[in-house]
Amino acid sequence: CRNLLNWKICKVAGRFYDEDGSPTEALAQAQALIEEGQRLQTRENERKKQFPPCNSEWSSTGGSRVWCSKQRYSLGRVAKWRLAEDVVLIPCPLLVQFL
């Protein structure tokens, strides 16, 4: 710990702080981008709570399978599944019963 006493205090001038130690415009831009990313992440988390993601799996013996929790479609939404060129609309309460 005594070695810490020999450390010198210095400033690092560069992209985010100038020679006086003041924040630069680049730091303000970086902080704005970080805040926007945090807002987007919060919005995505809220969306996932409202619409939990569905699950899928594939195996050579069983083929493809997609299933969703009952919570995802508990409000009577309609699921839209795209199979090749066809679009199939399935009322979600029915979908949940079959899955």
Number of C-alpha atoms within 10 A of each C-alpha: 5 6 6 7 7 8 8 7 5 7 11 11 14 12 11 16 16 14 10 9 13 11 15 14 13 13 14 12 12 12 12 12 12 12 12 12 12 12 12 12 12 12 12 12 13 12 12 12 12 12 15 16 13 10 10 10 10 10 8 6 6 8 8 10 11 11 14 17 14 15 12 18 20 12 10 11 12 14 14 12 12 10 8 6 6 8 10 10 12 14 13 20 16 12 16 17 8 8 11
